[in-house]
Amino acid sequence: QVQLVESGGGLVQPGGSLRLSCAASGSTFSIYVMRWYRQAPGKQRELVARITNTGFTNYADSVKGRFTISGDNVKNTVYLQMNSLKPEDTAVYYCNRIQGPTEYWGQGTQVTVSS
């Protein structure tokens, strides 16, 4: 089993920044994909960014140039640096990890962008 714990959410003004963290513990493998999803009220969950253990990254078009995903394999932690935040970025952000045939989810962290 793998446990994922997100942190770093909160309230920020438009144009501000936040950094989310997702720490993995338990039976972690060295080969994995980690992803950040978000879900706004009344909307479907959407993929924001992903990173592999080799460092390959990709992003949703809506966050390209503003968000950066990175990982620390020693700490088993993935980060999502979010800059130039917009009100439409408001959502619960979830960390997701795929290793082998299994997918794991964190509990989510709320990000609210409002003046």
Secondary structure as the mmCIF struct_conf table of DSSP 4:
data_model
#
loop_
_struct_conf.conf_type_id
_struct_conf.id
_struct_conf.beg_label_comp_id
_struct_conf.beg_label_asym_id
_struct_conf.beg_label_seq_id
_struct_conf.end_label_comp_id
_struct_conf.end_label_asym_id
_struct_conf.end_label_seq_id
STRN STRN1 VAL A 2 SER A 7
STRN STRN2 GLY A 10 VAL A 12
TURN_TY1_P TURN_TY1_P1 PRO A 14 GLY A 15
STRN STRN3 LEU A 18 GLY A 26
BEND BEND1 SER A 27 SER A 27
BEND BEND2 SER A 30 ILE A 31
STRN STRN4 VAL A 33 GLN A 39
TURN_TY1_P TURN_TY1_P2 PRO A 41 GLY A 42
BEND BEND3 LYS A 43 LYS A 43
STRN STRN5 GLU A 46 THR A 52
TURN_TY1_P TURN_TY1_P3 ASN A 53 THR A 54
STRN STRN6 THR A 57 TYR A 59
TURN_TY1_P TURN_TY1_P4 ASP A 61 ARG A 66
STRN STRN7 PHE A 67 ASP A 72
TURN_TY1_P TURN_TY1_P5 ASN A 73 ASN A 76
STRN STRN8 THR A 77 MET A 82
BEND BEND4 SER A 84 SER A 84
HELX_RH_3T_P HELX_RH_3T_P1 PRO A 87 ASP A 89
STRN STRN9 ALA A 91 GLN A 99
TURN_TY1_P TURN_TY1_P6 GLY A 100 PRO A 101
STRN STRN10 THR A 102 TRP A 105
STRN STRN11 THR A 109 VAL A 113
#
